[in-house]
Amino acid sequence: MAAVGHTLQNAAYFGTMQVVRGIYWTWTLGMTILIGTALTSCEPPVSLPPEPNLTSMDLTTAGDLGFLTLGFEDGDGNFGLGQGDTTGIFCPTCDFHHNIFCEYEERRDGVWVPIELDPALDQVPFYYRAPRIEPSGQNKALRGTITVELAPRYYLTSAWDTLRFAVHIVDRDLQSSDTLRTISVIKP
């Protein structure tokens, strides 16, 4: 009878140990996953200056079509204009109705010349409105890429065959990025 009692005691003891081991193992695995997730998801906040910055620029052309892809960042997260941003300093006739400015330049006799576009001559300025982007979370810094179609065509008809664009962007506080220039391209 002692053997039976001892076996029951062992079974009860080891059964409890298995449960305790299972709880311990689950707790250890859970804590490891929790700590690992916390360490990998808690990236340090990105610290960028409040004015927008162009980080990259790529001009591609195909026939009359031109596409300008801009990499940008903005430390205070206020780049972009909403559909309702059409009054005050963002009114349709105001200087800051747009927030992407692509100034057209041609190489004339070996010198780059900025060309003032005249809407009266059907020359549409290459100015665009990037949409408002709302950063989420505590970190308001923005990094992104915007592609605009240089329409209705990316070049002017003239005697000169080489062009480029001088580009800068402006945020809602009217802070401007530095001006970068695209590569030069030959008109089709």
GUVO-506364 format. One line per field, with one value per residue: y, x, z of N, C-alpha, C in turn; residue number from 1. Coordinates in Angstrom, 3 decimals. Each point is the difference from the previous one (the first is absolute). Example, Ala and Ser with C-alpha at 12.3 -4.5 7.8 and 13.67 -1.06 7.14 Angstrom:
residues 2
nnorth (-5.690:1.050)
neast (13.190:-0.350)
nup (7.800:-0.720)
canorth (1.190:1.190)
caeast (-0.890:0.820)
caup (0.000:0.060)
cnorth (1.200:1.090)
ceast (0.900:-0.770)
cup (0.000:0.730)
i (1:2)
end
This chain:
residues 188
nnorth (-1.173:-0.110:-1.002:-0.347:0.231:-0.627:-0.926:0.033:-0.069:-0.936:-0.670:0.191:-0.367:-1.020:-0.324:0.346:-0.712:-0.899:0.203:-0.094:-1.069:-0.429:0.376:-0.566:-1.057:-0.005:0.195:-0.881:-0.815:0.194:-0.045:-1.073:-0.440:0.252:-0.422:-1.063:-0.093:0.189:-0.785:-0.813:0.198:0.136:0.431:0.511:1.088:0.198:0.525:0.784:0.862:1.089:0.507:-0.016:-1.220:0.306:-1.293:-0.006:-0.156:-0.398:0.403:-0.508:-0.316:0.140:0.357:0.408:-1.215:0.703:-0.736:0.711:-0.779:0.476:-0.207:-0.035:0.946:-0.043:0.681:1.021:-0.744:1.179:-1.021:0.629:0.052:0.307:-0.668:0.146:-0.275:0.827:0.367:1.291:-0.416:-0.899:1.228:-0.271:1.267:-0.653:0.508:-0.287:0.196:-0.034:-1.239:-0.299:0.538:-0.185:0.677:0.387:-0.736:0.805:-0.872:1.272:-0.427:-1.170:0.854:-0.389:0.120:0.636:-0.749:1.243:-0.802:0.222:-0.074:1.283:-0.592:-0.445:0.723:-1.191:0.777:-0.541:0.388:-0.636:-0.669:-0.275:-1.141:0.411:-0.140:-0.818:0.318:-1.270:-0.061:-0.190:-0.812:1.299:-0.482:0.567:-1.169:0.373:-0.441:0.973:-0.450:0.954:0.092:0.267:0.595:0.234:0.646:-0.645:0.356:1.087:0.424:-0.216:0.906:-0.068:-0.962:0.714:-0.743:0.654:-0.471:1.188:-0.862:0.501:-0.353:0.237:0.098:-0.381:-0.053:-0.296:-1.081:0.424:-1.006:-0.541:0.696:-1.081:-0.390:-0.256:-1.216:0.280:0.353:-0.813:1.054:-0.585)
neast (0.796:1.132:0.195:-1.238:0.092:1.167:-0.555:-1.041:0.856:0.738:-1.104:-0.453:1.173:0.226:-1.248:0.186:1.097:-0.712:-1.009:0.783:0.589:-1.230:-0.398:1.059:-0.118:-1.294:0.217:1.004:-0.709:-1.062:0.765:0.577:-1.174:-0.528:1.081:0.049:-1.321:0.081:1.054:-0.655:-1.081:0.862:-0.182:1.204:-0.553:-0.511:1.204:-0.910:0.622:-0.612:0.993:-0.763:0.306:0.555:-0.274:-0.876:0.431:-1.056:0.528:-1.175:0.321:-1.115:0.549:-1.277:-0.037:-0.137:0.768:-0.332:0.954:-0.619:1.169:-0.746:0.293:-0.775:0.792:-0.788:0.091:0.319:0.432:-0.388:-0.898:-0.989:-1.094:-0.152:1.264:-1.034:0.184:-0.045:1.118:-1.021:-0.485:-0.908:-0.070:0.178:1.138:-0.700:-0.738:1.220:0.480:-0.096:1.200:-0.290:1.108:-0.465:1.030:0.548:0.763:0.379:0.610:-0.234:-1.010:-0.202:-1.162:-0.405:-1.050:-0.447:-0.879:-0.597:-0.937:0.199:1.188:-0.935:0.813:-0.291:0.089:1.143:-1.170:0.174:-1.086:0.944:-0.660:-0.873:1.038:-0.763:1.121:0.171:-0.464:0.951:0.646:0.124:1.226:0.098:-0.076:0.217:-0.780:0.154:-0.911:0.450:-1.102:1.050:-1.170:-0.526:1.122:1.122:-0.166:0.712:-0.768:1.265:0.907:-0.119:0.917:0.637:-0.576:-0.385:-0.257:-0.237:0.115:-1.069:-0.137:-1.265:0.188:-0.946:1.192:-0.052:0.454:1.059:0.012:1.194:0.516:-0.537:0.952:-0.892:0.130:0.881:-1.005:0.043:-0.566:-1.208)
nup (0.000:0.589:-0.829:0.204:1.269:-0.055:-0.781:0.788:1.045:-0.606:-0.335:1.219:0.515:-0.835:0.223:1.247:-0.017:-0.677:0.783:1.092:-0.532:-0.313:1.202:0.558:-0.803:0.187:1.282:-0.035:-0.765:0.753:1.071:-0.545:-0.423:1.175:0.606:-0.798:0.098:1.310:-0.008:-0.842:0.748:0.954:-1.248:0.046:0.534:-1.199:-0.036:-0.573:-0.794:0.465:-0.707:-1.116:-0.405:-1.168:0.068:-0.994:-1.242:-0.724:-1.131:-0.371:-1.247:-0.710:-1.149:0.035:0.546:1.091:0.780:1.051:0.502:1.083:0.582:1.106:0.883:1.098:0.805:-0.365:-1.093:-0.500:-0.713:-1.058:-0.988:0.843:-0.369:1.318:-0.255:-0.137:1.265:0.276:0.573:0.068:-0.149:-0.935:0.365:1.135:0.431:1.099:-1.095:-0.476:0.104:-1.278:-0.077:-1.289:0.126:-1.158:-0.409:-0.920:-0.627:0.079:-1.066:0.601:0.132:1.265:-0.665:1.137:-0.322:-0.056:0.557:-1.158:0.964:-0.291:0.007:0.832:0.727:0.406:1.087:0.306:0.498:1.143:0.364:0.882:0.157:0.883:0.785:0.684:0.632:0.309:1.228:0.911:-0.813:-0.192:0.035:-1.189:-0.623:-1.249:-0.966:-0.858:-0.852:-0.795:-0.753:-0.732:0.194:-1.199:-0.050:0.097:-1.239:-0.270:-0.972:-0.301:-0.289:1.327:0.099:0.920:0.946:1.075:1.197:0.540:1.012:0.619:1.280:0.358:1.334:0.855:0.611:-1.296:0.618:-0.644:-0.854:-0.014:-0.974:-0.563:-0.821:-0.945:-0.477:-0.928:-0.789:-1.053:-0.570:-0.096)
canorth (1.173:1.142:0.260:0.670:1.373:0.695:0.247:1.075:1.241:0.388:0.438:1.308:0.928:0.257:0.677:1.400:0.545:0.236:1.206:1.121:0.177:0.568:1.400:0.665:0.072:0.970:1.313:0.352:0.265:1.226:1.147:0.156:0.624:1.358:0.838:0.116:0.913:1.350:0.523:0.265:0.975:1.307:0.666:1.362:0.978:0.592:1.433:0.693:1.429:0.252:0.359:-1.169:-0.276:-0.942:-0.983:-0.599:0.509:-0.797:0.451:-0.987:0.488:-0.946:0.819:1.302:-0.162:0.128:-0.305:0.428:-0.698:0.720:-0.509:1.165:-0.177:1.228:-0.305:0.300:-0.710:0.857:0.121:-0.391:0.885:-0.666:0.569:1.221:1.032:0.853:1.371:0.661:-0.084:-1.118:0.279:-0.373:1.006:0.322:-0.628:-1.294:-0.926:-1.252:-0.265:-0.550:0.996:-0.489:1.110:-0.498:0.609:-0.524:0.337:0.833:0.352:-0.498:0.616:-0.336:1.195:-0.244:0.467:0.384:-0.531:0.959:-0.687:0.629:-0.676:-1.426:-0.590:-0.243:-0.212:-1.338:0.115:-1.090:-0.089:-1.329:-0.114:0.081:-1.280:0.118:-1.043:-0.561:-0.249:1.148:0.502:0.710:0.092:-0.652:-0.384:-0.603:0.182:0.542:0.033:0.887:-0.010:1.339:0.030:-0.998:-0.630:0.479:0.907:1.069:0.000:1.111:-0.334:-0.696:-1.388:-0.589:0.640:-0.575:0.698:0.379:-0.416:0.126:-0.226:0.924:-0.573:0.900:1.162:0.728:-0.300:-0.547:-0.855:0.481:-0.282:-0.999:-0.022:-1.323:-0.245:0.638:-0.939:0.507:-0.035:-0.986)
caeast (-0.796:0.897:0.445:-1.070:-0.036:1.186:-0.219:-0.975:0.674:0.888:-0.824:-0.536:1.120:0.486:-1.063:0.079:1.227:-0.199:-0.803:0.855:0.944:-0.748:-0.244:1.291:0.428:-0.873:0.349:1.313:-0.158:-0.784:0.836:1.023:-0.655:-0.390:1.202:0.533:-0.876:0.184:1.305:0.061:-0.998:0.270:1.109:0.155:-0.661:0.807:0.200:0.267:-0.313:-1.409:-0.226:0.035:1.277:-0.022:1.061:0.337:-0.796:0.199:-0.800:-0.078:-0.785:-0.387:-0.758:-0.356:-0.258:1.100:-0.370:0.988:-0.174:0.716:0.088:-0.016:-0.221:-0.432:0.118:-1.175:-1.145:-1.054:0.101:-1.193:-1.158:-1.291:-0.910:-0.555:1.036:-0.115:-0.270:1.148:1.257:-0.080:-1.061:0.410:0.838:1.109:1.294:0.154:-1.090:0.707:1.099:1.123:0.318:0.988:0.328:0.509:1.252:0.557:1.402:0.071:1.391:0.860:-0.345:-1.348:-0.831:-1.368:-1.001:-1.280:-1.100:-1.091:-1.269:-0.659:0.538:-0.258:1.124:-0.502:1.096:0.090:-0.237:-0.894:-0.465:0.096:-1.059:0.331:0.335:-0.119:0.759:-0.667:0.897:0.686:1.026:-0.660:0.878:-0.472:0.918:-0.823:0.304:-1.116:0.232:-0.920:0.091:0.265:-1.009:-0.420:1.247:1.058:0.950:-0.501:0.509:0.931:1.169:0.990:-0.443:0.335:-0.718:0.021:-0.895:0.459:-1.163:-0.035:-1.315:-0.327:-0.987:-1.105:0.542:0.717:1.429:0.377:1.183:1.004:-0.336:0.818:-0.228:-0.063:0.967:-0.427:-0.557:-0.148:-1.389:-0.231)
caup (0.000:0.031:-1.356:-0.704:0.527:-0.491:-1.417:-0.096:0.381:-1.110:-1.124:0.352:0.035:-1.350:-0.727:0.384:-0.578:-1.424:-0.122:0.367:-1.102:-1.117:0.320:-0.035:-1.387:-0.654:0.529:-0.537:-1.431:-0.115:0.362:-1.037:-1.149:0.391:0.076:-1.362:-0.744:0.537:-0.410:-1.438:-0.427:0.611:-0.664:0.504:-0.862:-1.060:0.241:-1.249:0.090:-0.309:-1.396:-0.878:-0.637:-1.117:0.211:-1.294:-1.106:-1.208:-1.135:-1.075:-1.127:-1.049:-0.946:0.581:1.434:0.953:1.382:0.975:1.270:1.055:1.360:0.887:1.439:0.668:1.418:0.827:-0.556:-0.536:-1.455:-0.742:0.066:-0.098:-0.986:0.559:0.129:-1.186:0.421:0.619:-0.758:-0.944:-0.978:-1.363:-0.668:0.909:-0.293:0.657:-0.314:-0.293:0.930:-0.777:-1.022:-0.964:-0.904:-1.273:-0.471:-1.249:-0.248:-1.203:-0.304:1.074:1.288:0.465:0.082:0.490:-0.952:0.597:-0.800:-0.129:-0.281:-1.150:-1.193:0.243:0.730:1.354:0.961:0.573:1.441:0.386:1.383:0.608:1.001:1.431:0.613:1.457:0.694:1.173:1.120:0.593:-0.904:-1.092:-1.164:-1.214:-1.075:-1.038:-1.410:-0.774:-1.443:-0.721:-1.446:-0.523:-1.047:-0.977:-0.452:0.894:-0.656:-0.863:-1.362:-0.184:-0.819:0.810:0.154:1.295:1.093:1.345:0.922:1.340:0.787:1.457:0.591:1.085:0.923:0.350:0.710:-1.055:0.046:-1.297:-0.102:-0.939:-1.400:-0.683:-1.446:-0.599:-1.070:-1.246:-0.981:-1.368:-0.425:-1.076)
cnorth (1.252:0.354:0.751:1.459:0.824:0.361:1.129:1.331:0.493:0.539:1.396:1.045:0.339:0.661:1.491:0.642:0.270:1.266:1.217:0.259:0.639:1.485:0.781:0.183:1.042:1.412:0.466:0.353:1.307:1.237:0.259:0.688:1.444:0.934:0.200:0.957:1.436:0.598:0.333:1.040:1.381:0.624:1.401:0.976:0.586:1.496:0.650:1.481:0.252:0.369:-1.259:-0.121:-0.969:-0.942:-0.684:0.566:-0.814:0.501:-1.083:0.540:-1.145:0.771:1.377:-0.071:0.146:-0.279:0.374:-0.698:0.650:-0.797:1.201:-0.437:1.361:-0.305:0.278:-0.517:0.856:0.251:-0.485:0.966:-0.824:0.666:1.315:1.126:0.873:1.441:0.586:-0.111:-1.133:0.217:-0.299:1.017:0.383:-0.786:-1.411:-0.900:-1.386:-0.213:-0.736:0.954:-0.525:1.115:-0.560:0.758:-0.656:0.383:0.700:0.485:-0.350:0.549:-0.401:1.282:-0.388:0.622:0.295:-0.508:0.956:-0.740:0.597:-0.623:-1.516:-0.707:-0.135:-0.206:-1.413:0.094:-1.010:0.093:-1.446:-0.080:0.054:-1.411:0.199:-1.120:-0.498:-0.239:1.278:0.631:0.613:0.097:-0.798:-0.326:-0.668:0.287:0.476:-0.041:0.897:-0.155:1.433:0.172:1.433:-0.647:0.678:1.011:1.072:-0.191:1.240:-0.481:-0.791:-1.378:-0.618:0.768:-0.718:0.794:0.305:-0.169:0.330:-0.238:0.936:-0.667:1.034:1.196:0.900:-0.125:-0.740:-0.913:0.726:-0.356:-1.003:0.032:-1.438:-0.180:0.753:-1.081:0.705:-0.131:-1.027:0.660)
ceast (0.850:0.447:-1.070:-0.082:1.165:-0.166:-1.009:0.633:0.915:-0.797:-0.556:1.113:0.464:-1.062:0.024:1.231:-0.172:-0.824:0.845:1.016:-0.696:-0.268:1.303:0.459:-0.826:0.343:1.331:-0.092:-0.757:0.827:1.083:-0.596:-0.361:1.207:0.597:-0.817:0.200:1.323:0.050:-1.009:0.239:1.226:0.139:-0.686:0.971:0.085:0.433:-0.277:-1.447:-0.264:0.095:1.357:-0.233:1.183:0.427:-0.918:0.336:-0.949:0.056:-0.911:-0.290:-0.887:-0.235:-0.197:1.275:-0.526:1.153:-0.314:0.909:-0.016:0.086:-0.089:-0.339:-0.087:-1.228:-1.298:-1.093:0.164:-1.305:-1.143:-1.273:-0.867:-0.594:1.006:0.021:-0.354:1.254:1.220:0.010:-1.068:0.508:0.882:1.221:1.260:0.115:-1.219:0.574:1.097:1.170:0.218:1.143:0.227:0.721:1.260:0.426:1.465:0.058:1.434:0.916:-0.310:-1.428:-0.785:-1.374:-1.002:-1.290:-1.110:-1.178:-1.296:-0.755:0.469:-0.198:1.202:-0.432:1.186:-0.065:-0.055:-1.080:-0.361:0.123:-1.063:0.534:0.212:-0.041:0.803:-0.772:1.039:0.661:1.009:-0.677:0.858:-0.582:1.173:-0.853:0.505:-1.267:0.403:-1.044:0.230:0.162:-0.874:-0.311:1.168:1.127:0.955:-0.739:0.564:0.876:1.178:1.047:-0.512:0.237:-0.692:0.287:-0.992:0.740:-1.214:0.193:-1.432:-0.180:-1.036:-1.058:0.431:0.797:1.512:0.357:1.215:1.055:-0.465:0.998:-0.331:0.016:1.191:-0.484:-0.504:-0.110:-1.476:-0.182:-0.032)
cup (0.000:-1.405:-0.781:0.474:-0.525:-1.484:-0.180:0.386:-1.112:-1.184:0.283:-0.039:-1.410:-0.873:0.299:-0.619:-1.491:-0.223:0.329:-1.101:-1.196:0.226:-0.085:-1.443:-0.768:0.444:-0.582:-1.482:-0.217:0.315:-1.047:-1.226:0.313:0.024:-1.388:-0.843:0.464:-0.476:-1.482:-0.445:0.585:-0.641:0.576:-0.943:-1.017:0.264:-1.305:0.199:-0.428:-1.467:-0.871:-0.688:-1.155:0.155:-1.288:-1.071:-1.244:-1.077:-1.070:-1.085:-0.960:-0.979:0.590:1.513:0.824:1.405:0.915:1.321:1.026:1.292:0.920:1.448:0.591:1.488:0.833:-0.615:-0.578:-1.504:-0.634:0.241:-0.156:-1.051:0.487:0.156:-1.258:0.355:0.636:-0.893:-1.025:-1.078:-1.421:-0.719:0.843:-0.368:0.567:-0.156:-0.295:1.035:-0.647:-1.172:-0.867:-1.022:-1.222:-0.400:-1.302:-0.101:-1.359:-0.163:1.172:1.384:0.369:0.251:0.565:-0.969:0.760:-0.910:0.047:-0.332:-1.187:-1.316:0.080:0.623:1.466:0.935:0.590:1.525:0.375:1.481:0.458:1.083:1.423:0.540:1.504:0.652:1.212:1.092:0.484:-0.940:-1.222:-1.259:-1.163:-0.903:-1.055:-1.386:-0.699:-1.465:-0.630:-1.492:-0.455:-1.243:-0.420:-0.751:0.767:-0.626:-0.801:-1.407:-0.153:-0.844:0.778:0.382:1.382:1.119:1.319:0.852:1.296:0.915:1.475:0.473:1.195:0.895:0.378:0.838:-0.936:0.127:-1.285:0.113:-0.835:-1.416:-0.553:-1.484:-0.504:-0.948:-1.235:-0.942:-1.338:-0.368:-1.112:-1.382)
i (1:2:3:4:5:6:7:8:9:10:11:12:13:14:15:16:17:18:19:20:21:22:23:24:25:26:27:28:29:30:31:32:33:34:35:36:37:38:39:40:41:42:43:44:45:46:47:48:49:50:51:52:53:54:55:56:57:58:59:60:61:62:63:64:65:66:67:68:69:70:71:72:73:74:75:76:77:78:79:80:81:82:83:84:85:86:87:88:89:90:91:92:93:94:95:96:97:98:99:100:101:102:103:104:105:106:107:108:109:110:111:112:113:114:115:116:117:118:119:120:121:122:123:124:125:126:127:128:129:130:131:132:133:134:135:136:137:138:139:140:141:142:143:144:145:146:147:148:149:150:151:152:153:154:155:156:157:158:159:160:161:162:163:164:165:166:167:168:169:170:171:172:173:174:175:176:177:178:179:180:181:182:183:184:185:186:187:188)
end
